[in-house]
């Protein structure tokens, strides 16, 4: 399962958590199966090769008013670490943040707290593809050439990828959206998603996610697509928030251990 992502708002106490249970695979259409296999292998290769990576994260929290006019903005920077543990058919992803700077003070403003959305590409991991129905879409022009496009829609409701926690209650979230794939590397370069079903009955009118990835080259000459920017837009009947997460300065995170022995005391 994934334990990684949450959304919370001071006033309305919203919380989103990702919890994935492995389910039997759903066969994709013949036109998509080879591509999904390639994208899945790329995701699997990255998350198995990198136990963890570290970077600097800048988070801008904005509360919006009428005509999307900013009412309050707070910016923070963090030392950001994604950790991964894999056991059989389960993956546990942990996020760690150590705050470095903060500008602005939220005072009485109810700001949205978000995390975890940087790893949305895990939708395409072989373990999680079974939760979605995928649709081929026409290729689109990207900044560096043509990109493949895939539509997705969550179809497994018994084991939802995400749940919304409102105080002591949990509500499943059904994501649907579109992803763009680099045909040369089979890497996910962008994911846009929103709620497949309206949740106005609990006050959540809209929850949209837009994540872009960039190619990062490490000192050992390996290259992978990693999160560059994640924008989360959430709106209730009375409040509207937009959070932007920006990631930079990636590096391999390693923990060095040193074992020391001492001669027994006489």
C-alpha positions as CSV (number, residue, x, y, z in Angstrom):
1,X,0.0,0.0,0.0
2,X,1.0,3.7,-0.2
3,X,1.0,5.8,2.9
4,X,2.1,9.1,1.5
5,X,-0.5,11.8,0.7
6,X,-2.7,14.1,2.7
7,X,-4.7,17.2,2.3
8,X,-6.0,19.1,5.3
9,X,-7.7,22.4,5.9
10,X,-7.8,24.1,9.3
11,X,-11.4,25.1,9.1
12,X,-12.9,22.1,7.4
13,X,-10.5,19.4,8.6
14,X,-10.2,17.7,5.2
15,X,-7.6,14.9,4.9
16,X,-6.8,12.7,1.9
17,X,-4.7,9.5,2.3
18,X,-3.6,7.1,-0.3
19,X,-4.0,3.4,0.6
20,X,-3.6,0.9,-2.2
21,X,-4.6,-2.8,-1.9
22,X,-3.4,-5.1,-4.7
23,X,-6.3,-6.4,-6.8
24,X,-6.3,-8.8,-9.8
25,X,-5.0,-7.2,-13.0
26,X,-7.5,-5.8,-15.5
27,X,-6.5,-6.5,-19.1
28,X,-5.8,-3.4,-21.1
29,X,-6.8,-3.0,-24.8
30,X,-4.4,-4.4,-27.3
31,X,-3.4,-1.0,-28.5
32,X,-2.4,0.1,-25.0
33,X,-1.0,-3.1,-23.4
34,X,2.6,-2.7,-24.8
35,X,2.8,0.9,-23.8
36,X,1.4,0.3,-20.3
37,X,3.9,-2.5,-19.9
38,X,6.8,-0.2,-20.9
39,X,5.6,2.7,-18.6
40,X,5.1,0.2,-15.8
41,X,8.6,-1.2,-16.1
42,X,10.1,2.4,-16.2
43,X,8.2,3.2,-12.9
44,X,9.3,-0.1,-11.4
45,X,12.9,0.4,-12.4
46,X,13.0,3.9,-10.8
47,X,11.4,2.9,-7.5
48,X,13.5,-0.2,-7.1
49,X,16.8,1.5,-8.1
50,X,16.3,4.5,-5.8
51,X,15.5,3.6,-2.2
52,X,15.2,7.4,-1.7
53,X,16.1,10.8,-3.2
54,X,16.4,14.2,-1.5
55,X,15.8,17.7,-2.8
56,X,14.7,21.2,-1.8
57,X,10.9,21.7,-1.9
58,X,9.3,25.2,-2.0
59,X,5.6,25.2,-1.1
60,X,3.4,28.2,-1.8
61,X,0.0,28.1,-0.1
62,X,-2.6,30.6,-1.4
63,X,-6.1,31.2,-0.2
64,X,-8.2,32.7,-3.0
65,X,-11.2,34.9,-2.9
66,X,-13.7,36.3,-5.5
67,X,-12.4,36.0,-9.1
68,X,-9.4,34.0,-7.7
69,X,-7.9,37.1,-6.1
70,X,-5.2,36.0,-3.5
71,X,-6.3,36.8,0.0
72,X,-3.3,35.3,1.7
73,X,0.0,33.7,0.5
74,X,2.6,31.8,2.6
75,X,5.9,30.4,1.2
76,X,8.0,27.8,2.9
77,X,11.1,25.8,1.9
78,X,12.0,22.4,3.1
79,X,14.6,19.7,2.9
80,X,12.5,17.1,1.3
81,X,13.0,13.3,1.3
82,X,11.0,10.5,-0.3
83,X,11.7,7.1,1.2
84,X,10.6,3.8,-0.2
85,X,10.2,0.3,1.3
86,X,9.1,-2.6,-0.9
87,X,8.0,-5.9,0.4
88,X,6.5,-8.4,-2.0
89,X,3.4,-6.9,-3.6
90,X,3.3,-3.8,-1.2
91,X,5.1,-0.5,-1.4
92,X,5.2,2.0,1.4
93,X,6.2,5.5,0.5
94,X,7.2,8.0,3.2
95,X,7.7,11.7,2.9
96,X,9.9,13.7,5.3
97,X,10.1,17.5,5.5
98,X,12.5,19.6,7.5
99,X,11.5,23.3,7.2
100,X,14.3,25.7,6.3
101,X,12.5,29.1,5.7
102,X,9.0,30.6,5.9
103,X,7.6,33.9,4.8
104,X,4.3,35.2,5.8
105,X,2.2,34.1,8.7
106,X,-1.1,32.4,8.3
107,X,-2.6,34.1,11.4
108,X,-6.3,33.3,11.3
109,X,-6.3,32.2,7.7
110,X,-7.3,28.5,7.1
111,X,-4.6,27.4,4.7
112,X,-4.6,24.1,2.9
113,X,-1.8,21.7,3.9
114,X,-0.9,19.3,1.1
115,X,1.7,16.5,0.6
116,X,2.2,13.4,-1.4
117,X,1.0,14.5,-4.8
118,X,4.5,14.5,-6.3
119,X,4.4,10.8,-6.8
120,X,1.2,10.6,-8.8
121,X,3.0,8.7,-11.6
122,X,2.8,5.6,-9.4
123,X,-0.6,5.2,-10.9
124,X,1.3,3.5,-13.7
125,X,3.3,1.2,-11.5
126,X,2.5,-2.5,-12.3
127,X,1.0,-3.0,-8.9
128,X,-1.5,-0.2,-9.2
129,X,-2.5,-0.2,-12.9
130,X,-5.3,-2.7,-12.1
131,X,-7.2,0.1,-10.3
132,X,-7.6,2.1,-13.5
133,X,-9.1,1.9,-17.0
134,X,-6.8,3.4,-19.6
135,X,-7.7,4.9,-22.9
136,X,-5.4,5.9,-25.8
137,X,-5.6,9.5,-26.8
138,X,-4.1,11.4,-29.8
139,X,-0.4,12.3,-29.4
140,X,0.3,15.9,-28.5
141,X,3.1,18.4,-29.1
142,X,5.4,18.8,-26.1
143,X,8.3,21.3,-25.5
144,X,10.9,18.7,-26.8
145,X,8.8,16.8,-29.3
146,X,5.7,14.7,-29.6
147,X,4.3,13.1,-26.5
148,X,2.0,10.1,-26.1
149,X,-1.2,10.7,-24.2
150,X,-3.2,8.3,-22.1
151,X,-6.5,8.9,-20.4
152,X,-7.2,7.1,-17.1
153,X,-10.2,6.5,-14.8
154,X,-10.3,4.8,-11.5
155,X,-12.6,1.7,-11.8
156,X,-11.9,-0.3,-8.6
157,X,-14.1,1.1,-5.9
158,X,-13.7,-1.7,-3.4
159,X,-10.0,-0.8,-2.8
160,X,-9.8,3.0,-3.5
161,X,-6.4,4.5,-4.2
162,X,-7.4,7.5,-2.1
163,X,-9.8,8.3,0.7
164,X,-10.9,11.7,2.0
165,X,-11.0,12.0,5.7
166,X,-13.4,14.5,7.2
167,X,-13.1,14.4,10.9
168,X,-13.8,10.7,11.8
169,X,-15.3,9.7,8.4
170,X,-13.6,8.4,5.3
171,X,-14.8,8.9,1.7
172,X,-13.2,7.1,-1.3
173,X,-11.9,9.4,-4.1
174,X,-12.1,8.3,-7.7
175,X,-9.4,9.9,-9.8
176,X,-9.7,10.4,-13.5
177,X,-7.5,12.4,-15.9
178,X,-4.7,12.3,-18.5
179,X,-1.0,11.6,-18.5
180,X,1.7,12.4,-21.1
181,X,4.4,9.9,-21.8
182,X,7.8,10.5,-23.4
183,X,7.9,7.9,-26.3
184,X,11.7,7.7,-26.2
185,X,12.0,6.7,-22.5
186,X,8.4,5.6,-21.6
187,X,8.6,8.0,-18.7
188,X,5.6,9.9,-17.4
189,X,6.3,13.7,-17.9
190,X,2.9,15.1,-16.8
191,X,-0.2,14.0,-15.0
192,X,-3.5,15.9,-14.6
193,X,-6.3,14.5,-12.5
194,X,-9.5,15.4,-10.8
195,X,-12.4,13.8,-9.0
196,X,-14.3,11.5,-11.1
197,X,-17.4,11.9,-9.0
198,X,-18.8,15.1,-7.4
199,X,-18.4,15.3,-3.6
200,X,-20.6,18.3,-3.1
201,X,-22.6,16.3,-0.5
202,X,-19.7,16.8,1.9
203,X,-18.8,20.3,0.7
204,X,-15.9,19.4,-1.6
205,X,-16.7,20.9,-5.0
206,X,-13.4,20.4,-6.7
207,X,-10.0,18.8,-6.2
208,X,-7.6,19.1,-9.2
209,X,-4.0,18.0,-9.4
210,X,-1.4,18.9,-12.1
211,X,2.0,17.4,-11.7
212,X,4.9,17.9,-14.1
213,X,8.2,15.9,-14.2
214,X,11.7,16.9,-15.4
215,X,14.7,14.8,-16.4
216,X,17.3,14.8,-13.6
217,X,20.9,13.5,-14.2
218,X,22.8,12.2,-11.2
219,X,26.5,12.0,-10.5
220,X,26.6,8.3,-11.6
221,X,25.2,9.4,-15.0
222,X,21.8,7.8,-14.4
223,X,18.8,9.9,-15.6
224,X,15.2,9.7,-14.4
225,X,12.1,11.8,-14.7
226,X,11.4,13.3,-11.2
227,X,8.7,15.7,-9.9
228,X,9.4,19.3,-10.8
229,X,6.1,21.0,-9.9
230,X,2.7,20.0,-8.4
231,X,-0.3,22.3,-8.3
232,X,-3.3,21.3,-6.1
233,X,-6.5,23.2,-6.4
234,X,-9.3,22.5,-3.9
235,X,-12.6,24.3,-3.5
236,X,-15.4,23.9,-1.0
237,X,-18.7,25.9,-0.9
238,X,-17.0,28.8,1.0
239,X,-13.2,28.4,0.5
240,X,-10.8,28.1,-2.3
241,X,-7.1,27.1,-2.0
242,X,-4.2,26.6,-4.5
243,X,-1.0,25.1,-3.4
244,X,2.1,24.9,-5.5
245,X,5.0,22.5,-4.7
246,X,8.3,23.1,-6.6
247,X,11.2,20.6,-6.4
248,X,14.8,21.3,-7.2
249,X,18.4,20.2,-6.3
250,X,17.8,16.5,-6.4
251,X,20.5,14.2,-5.0
252,X,20.8,10.6,-4.0
253,X,20.1,10.2,-0.3
254,X,22.5,7.8,1.5
255,X,23.0,7.0,5.1
256,X,26.5,6.2,6.0
257,X,27.0,3.9,8.9
258,X,30.3,3.3,10.7
259,X,30.8,0.4,13.1
260,X,33.4,0.8,15.9
261,X,34.7,-1.8,18.2
262,X,36.5,-1.3,21.4
263,X,38.9,-3.6,23.2
264,X,37.3,-5.0,26.4
265,X,38.3,-3.2,29.5
266,X,40.6,-5.0,31.8
